[in-house]
Amino acid sequence: MSKASTIEEKMTELRALVAWFESDEFQLEAASAKFTEASKLAKEIEEDLAKLKNTVNVLKQSFDS
């Protein structure tokens, strides 16, 4: 699980991981662990966005009623 709590914080963390892959600091030995971390973070973001979308849809329906 990510240390970040908001979607924005998770996105910032994911961007940092992506930047690491594109940087001169890239090390093949660490790439697998970083990739796994990035994948988990991306999944968390997708889940958070799905929950947020559901909340927005529920609110929209309550106003449409």
Contacts in CASP RR format, 6 or more apart in sequence:
PFRMAT RR
TARGET T0000
AUTHOR 0000-0000-0000
METHOD contacts of the structure
MODEL  1
MSKASTIEEKMTELRALVAWFESDEFQLEAASAKFTEASKLAKEIEEDLA
KLKNTVNVLKQSFDS
1 40 0 8 1.000
1 44 0 8 1.000
2 9 0 8 1.000
2 10 0 8 1.000
2 13 0 8 1.000
2 40 0 8 1.000
2 41 0 8 1.000
2 44 0 8 1.000
3 13 0 8 1.000
4 10 0 8 1.000
4 12 0 8 1.000
4 13 0 8 1.000
7 45 0 8 1.000
7 48 0 8 1.000
7 49 0 8 1.000
7 52 0 8 1.000
10 41 0 8 1.000
10 44 0 8 1.000
10 45 0 8 1.000
10 48 0 8 1.000
11 45 0 8 1.000
13 41 0 8 1.000
14 38 0 8 1.000
14 41 0 8 1.000
14 42 0 8 1.000
14 45 0 8 1.000
17 34 0 8 1.000
17 37 0 8 1.000
17 38 0 8 1.000
17 41 0 8 1.000
18 38 0 8 1.000
20 26 0 8 1.000
20 34 0 8 1.000
21 31 0 8 1.000
21 34 0 8 1.000
21 35 0 8 1.000
END
